[in-house]
Amino acid sequence: QVQLEESGGGSVQAGGSLRLSCLASGISVSRVTCMGWFRQAPGTQGPAEREAVAGIDSDGSLTYGDSVKGRFTISKDDAKNSLYLQMDSLNPEDTGTYYCAGRWASCGTERLLNALSTMYSYKGQGTQVTVSS
């Protein structure tokens, strides 16, 4: 049984930082073609309100959404079977529920990364991030 368990969310003031973690079980993050993060806007549930944030392919290539470039950093630790998202210079627009996800296809371009938010093989339960002004 595959499980992705996110942690590290919370409330922070604008300009602050958070580090999200995703512990995987039942799969190896080193083998999944793409592991990444997407977020869901507050008070919404539909796929149209999701935004892919960052992805890392099994070959190590990194892709970021335009809104987080230069502020967020995705990484993974194969030995700990975990995925991370370091979020700096947070602003209120970053508020939302952040999901760890994986799929057996690349997310190595912006178009492919965007697809992660709706076409995934695995997804966690999410962790809430709230950024106040």
C-alpha positions in Angstrom: 0.0 0.0 0.0 1.4 3.4 -1.1 1.3 6.2 1.4 2.6 9.8 1.2 2.5 11.6 4.5 3.1 15.4 4.4 4.2 17.4 7.4 5.6 20.8 8.2 2.7 23.1 7.4 1.6 25.9 9.7 1.0 29.6 10.0 3.7 32.1 9.2 3.9 35.8 8.6 4.7 37.2 5.2 8.4 37.0 4.5 8.8 33.9 6.6 9.8 30.4 5.8 8.5 26.8 6.1 9.8 23.4 5.1 7.4 20.8 4.1 8.3 17.1 4.2 6.7 14.1 2.5 7.5 10.6 3.8 6.8 7.9 1.3 6.0 4.3 2.0 5.2 1.5 -0.4 7.1 3.3 -3.2 10.7 4.5 -3.6 11.0 8.2 -4.3 14.2 7.5 -6.1 12.4 5.4 -8.7 9.2 7.3 -9.3 9.6 9.3 -12.5 8.3 12.5 -11.0 7.8 13.5 -7.4 6.4 16.9 -6.6 4.2 19.3 -4.8 1.0 21.1 -5.8 -1.3 23.3 -3.8 -5.0 23.9 -3.6 -6.4 27.3 -3.1 -8.2 27.9 0.2 -11.9 27.1 0.2 -11.7 25.2 -3.1 -11.8 21.6 -4.1 -11.8 21.5 -7.8 -8.8 20.8 -10.1 -9.0 24.3 -11.7 -8.0 25.8 -8.3 -4.9 23.7 -8.1 -1.4 24.9 -8.9 1.6 22.7 -9.5 4.5 24.2 -7.4 7.6 22.1 -8.0 8.7 18.8 -9.3 11.8 16.6 -9.4 12.4 13.9 -11.9 14.1 10.7 -11.2 17.1 12.0 -13.1 17.4 14.9 -10.7 16.0 17.6 -13.0 14.0 20.3 -11.2 11.0 22.3 -12.4 9.2 25.1 -10.7 6.0 27.0 -11.2 6.5 30.6 -12.2 5.0 32.0 -9.0 7.5 30.2 -6.8 10.7 30.4 -8.8 13.6 31.8 -6.7 11.6 31.3 -3.5 10.9 27.6 -3.2 13.4 24.7 -3.4 12.4 21.1 -3.9 14.7 18.3 -2.9 14.6 14.6 -2.0 16.5 12.2 0.2 16.5 8.8 -1.3 17.9 7.2 1.9 15.0 8.6 4.0 12.6 8.0 1.1 11.4 11.6 1.6 10.6 14.6 -0.5 11.0 18.2 0.7 9.9 21.7 -0.2 11.8 24.6 1.3 9.6 27.7 1.1 11.2 31.1 1.6 9.9 34.7 1.2 6.3 33.4 1.7 3.5 35.7 0.8 -0.3 35.5 1.5 -0.8 34.2 -2.1 1.1 31.0 -1.0 -1.7 30.1 1.4 -3.3 26.8 0.7 -3.2 23.1 1.2 0.0 21.6 -0.1 0.0 18.0 -1.5 2.9 15.7 -2.2 2.3 13.7 -5.3 4.0 11.3 -7.6 3.5 9.9 -11.1 5.2 7.7 -13.7 5.7 10.4 -16.2 8.1 13.3 -16.3 7.3 16.7 -14.9 10.4 18.2 -16.5 8.7 21.1 -18.3 6.2 23.7 -17.1 3.4 22.0 -19.1 4.3 18.6 -17.6 4.6 20.0 -14.1 1.2 21.6 -14.4 -0.2 18.2 -15.2 1.0 16.8 -11.9 -1.9 18.5 -10.1 -4.5 16.5 -11.9 -2.7 13.4 -13.3 -0.9 11.7 -10.5 -0.5 8.1 -9.4 0.0 8.9 -5.7 -1.1 11.8 -3.5 -0.9 12.5 0.2 -3.6 14.0 2.4 -2.1 17.5 2.3 -0.7 19.9 4.8 -2.1 23.4 5.4 0.0 26.5 4.9 -1.3 29.9 6.0 0.7 33.1 5.3 -0.6 36.2 7.0 0.2 39.8 5.9 
